[in-house]
């Protein structure tokens, strides 16, 4: 089974021709991890790229996320099959629950058991969750058993470090993917990151990504510009000192970018 590459191409808010061009450029640069979701309404464009690229399907790690409207009994597996059709593939590398069911409208066991069944049917190689709190992760583990949840995707960047969730996932052996790793560009003007970047001859964005990567997290920055995509990949080569890692850890101010009205009560 393919291991998730540490840097992926995020596709949030990208659609149509700009997305197709972005993904083609990314694959050309060496990206092998694509992250999409049912609610992004762009799985068909991702499928178009997967069908036309010379990169083999087995060399690309593909994630999609199941939207909350598809959680009810008997709904989740058909929705994933629709996603697979749009994505021009017969399997996912990772299928995630995008958000916990708002106000527990659908009991967690109902949708998680369907997700586990999707894996048993071979629709996805791994399963996981996104935007789950520690309490929700505990409930998920109680439902599916230890080791069933392979990944948690959650907002993490220097300004929002989500330490309780990170610590719990580490204890449980749940891999972490940090979304919005550049905090919608807010990290670009952070004086400390600018200063550390200057020292290494790199940008504050690269410092932010390197800091996350050094903690063993995968990152899925979203960029349409070739030079930014290349620079993001370059973060893999940056080695921050333990002092620099500790300094960046002081930037946490709980600055959350993704906080819809249906979000859970965050840790």
C-alpha positions in Angstrom: 0.0 0.0 0.0 1.3 3.4 -0.9 2.3 5.7 2.0 0.9 9.2 1.9 3.5 11.6 0.5 4.4 14.3 3.0 3.3 17.2 0.7 0.1 17.1 -1.3 -1.8 19.3 -3.7 -4.8 20.9 -1.8 -7.7 21.6 -4.2 -10.1 23.6 -1.8 -11.7 26.5 -3.7 -10.2 25.4 -7.1 -12.3 24.3 -10.0 -12.5 24.0 -13.8 -9.5 24.8 -16.0 -7.4 26.5 -13.3 -7.6 23.4 -11.2 -6.7 21.1 -14.2 -3.7 23.3 -15.0 -2.6 23.4 -11.4 -2.8 19.6 -11.0 -0.9 19.0 -14.2 1.8 21.4 -13.2 2.0 19.8 -9.7 2.4 16.3 -11.2 5.0 17.6 -13.5 7.0 19.0 -10.6 6.8 15.7 -8.7 3.8 15.9 -6.5 2.2 12.5 -6.0 -0.6 13.3 -3.5 -3.9 15.0 -4.4 -6.5 16.0 -1.8 -10.1 16.7 -2.8 -13.6 16.4 -1.3 -17.2 15.9 -2.4 -18.2 19.4 -1.3 -15.4 21.0 -3.3 -17.4 20.1 -6.4 -14.2 19.5 -8.3 -13.7 15.7 -8.3 -14.5 15.5 -12.0 -11.6 17.8 -12.8 -9.3 15.7 -10.6 -10.6 12.7 -12.5 -9.9 14.4 -15.8 -6.3 14.9 -14.8 -5.9 11.3 -13.4 -7.3 9.9 -16.7 -5.0 12.0 -18.9 -1.7 12.2 -17.0 1.2 9.9 -17.8 1.8 9.3 -14.1 0.5 5.9 -13.1 -2.6 5.8 -10.9 -0.7 3.5 -8.4 1.9 6.3 -8.0 -0.6 8.9 -6.9 -2.0 9.1 -3.4 -5.7 10.2 -3.7 -7.9 11.4 -0.8 -11.5 12.5 -0.9 -13.8 13.4 1.9 -17.4 12.4 2.4 -19.8 15.3 3.0 -22.2 15.4 6.0 -25.3 15.0 3.7 -24.1 11.5 2.8 -24.0 10.0 6.4 -27.4 8.5 6.7 -28.1 4.7 6.6 -27.3 3.3 3.2 -26.0 6.6 1.7 -22.3 6.7 2.3 -21.1 3.9 0.0 -23.2 5.0 -3.0 -21.8 8.5 -2.5 -18.2 7.1 -2.5 -19.0 5.1 -5.7 -20.2 8.4 -7.3 -16.9 10.0 -6.2 -14.9 7.2 -7.7 -16.8 7.6 -11.0 -16.0 11.3 -11.1 -12.4 10.7 -10.1 -12.0 8.1 -13.0 -10.6 5.5 -10.6 -11.8 2.3 -9.0 -10.2 3.0 -5.5 -9.2 5.8 -3.2 -6.1 5.7 -1.1 -7.9 7.5 1.7 -11.5 8.3 2.4 -12.2 10.7 5.2 -15.3 11.9 7.0 -15.1 15.6 6.2 -16.8 16.9 9.4 -18.5 15.1 12.3 -22.2 15.1 11.8 -23.5 18.5 13.0 -25.2 18.3 16.4 -24.8 14.5 16.0 -27.8 14.5 13.7 -26.6 11.2 12.4 -25.1 9.0 15.1 -21.3 8.5 14.6 -21.6 4.7 14.5 -24.0 4.9 11.5 -21.5 6.7 9.2 -18.3 5.3 10.6 -19.5 1.7 10.1 -20.4 2.5 6.5 -16.9 3.9 6.0 -15.4 0.8 7.4 -17.6 -1.3 5.1 -16.4 0.9 2.1 -12.8 -0.2 3.0 -13.9 -3.8 3.4 -15.3 -3.6 -0.2 -12.1 -2.2 -1.5 -13.4 1.2 -2.4 -10.6 2.8 -0.3 -7.3 1.5 1.1 -7.4 3.6 4.3 -10.1 5.4 6.2 -10.0 8.4 8.5 -11.7 11.5 9.8 -11.3 15.3 9.6 -12.1 18.1 12.0 -12.7 15.7 14.9 -12.1 16.8 18.5 -10.4 14.5 21.1 -13.7 13.4 22.5 -15.0 12.6 19.0 -11.8 10.7 18.2 -12.3 8.6 21.4 -15.8 7.9 20.3 -14.7 6.9 16.8 -12.0 4.5 18.3 -14.7 3.0 20.6 -16.9 2.3 17.6 -14.3 0.9 15.1 -11.6 -0.3 17.5 -8.0 0.8 17.9 -6.0 1.1 14.6 -9.0 1.4 12.3 -8.8 5.2 11.9 -5.6 5.8 9.9 -5.7 9.5 9.5 -7.0 12.8 10.9 -7.0 15.9 8.8 -7.2 19.1 10.7 -6.2 22.7 10.6 -2.7 23.2 11.9 -0.2 26.0 11.3 2.1 28.1 13.6 -0.8 30.3 14.6 -3.1 27.4 15.5 -1.2 24.4 16.8 -4.1 22.2 18.0 -1.8 20.6 20.6 -4.4 18.5 22.4 -5.6 16.9 19.2 -2.0 16.4 17.9 -0.9 14.8 21.1 -3.9 12.4 21.2 -3.4 11.4 17.6 0.2 10.6 18.3 -0.7 8.5 21.3 -3.2 6.5 19.1 -0.9 6.2 16.1 -3.2 8.3 13.9 -1.3 10.0 11.2 -2.0 13.8 10.8 -2.5 15.9 7.8 -2.4 19.7 8.4 -4.7 21.6 6.2 -4.5 25.4 5.6 -0.8 25.1 6.7 -0.1 28.7 5.7 -3.2 30.1 7.5 -4.5 31.6 4.3 -1.3 33.5 3.9 -1.3 35.0 7.4 2.1 33.3 8.1 3.7 35.3 5.3 3.9 38.4 7.4 4.8 36.8 10.7 8.1 38.6 11.8 9.6 35.5 13.4 9.0 33.3 10.4 10.4 36.1 8.2 13.5 36.2 10.4 14.0 32.4 10.4 13.4 32.3 6.6 16.1 35.0 6.1 18.6 32.9 8.0 17.9 29.9 5.7 17.4 31.9 2.5 13.8 30.7 2.2 10.3 32.2 2.5 8.1 32.3 5.7 5.7 29.9 3.9 8.5 27.4 3.4 9.5 27.8 7.1 5.8 27.1 8.2 5.7 24.0 6.0 9.1 22.8 7.2 8.0 23.2 10.8 5.0 21.0 10.2 6.9 18.4 8.2 9.6 18.2 10.9 6.8 17.1 13.3 5.9 14.2 11.0 2.7 15.7 9.6 1.7 15.7 6.0 0.7 19.1 4.5 -1.7 20.0 1.7 -1.0 23.7 0.7 -3.2 25.0 -2.2 -1.4 27.0 -4.9 -2.0 27.7 -8.5 1.4 29.2 -9.3 4.2 27.0 -10.5 6.8 28.8 -8.5 4.9 28.5 -5.3 4.2 24.8 -5.9 7.9 24.3 -6.5 8.8 26.4 -3.4 6.4 24.3 -1.3 8.1 21.1 -2.4 11.4 22.7 -1.5 10.3 22.8 2.2 11.1 19.1 2.3 14.8 20.1 2.2 14.7 22.7 5.0 16.2 21.6 8.3 15.1 23.9 11.2 17.1 23.8 14.5 15.5 22.7 17.7 15.7 26.3 18.9 13.9 27.5 15.8 11.2 24.7 16.2 10.7 25.9 19.8 10.5 29.6 18.8 7.8 28.8 16.2 5.9 26.9 18.9 5.5 30.2 20.8 3.4 31.6 17.9 0.3 29.6 18.8 -2.6 32.0 19.3 -5.6 29.8 18.5 -6.1 31.7 15.2 -8.5 29.4 13.4 -9.3 30.0 9.7 -11.9 27.2 9.2 -14.7 27.6 11.7 -18.1 27.1 10.1 -21.3 27.4 12.2 -21.6 23.5 12.2 -18.1 23.0 13.6 -17.7 20.9 16.8 -16.9 22.5 20.2 -13.1 22.7 19.5 -10.5 21.5 22.1 
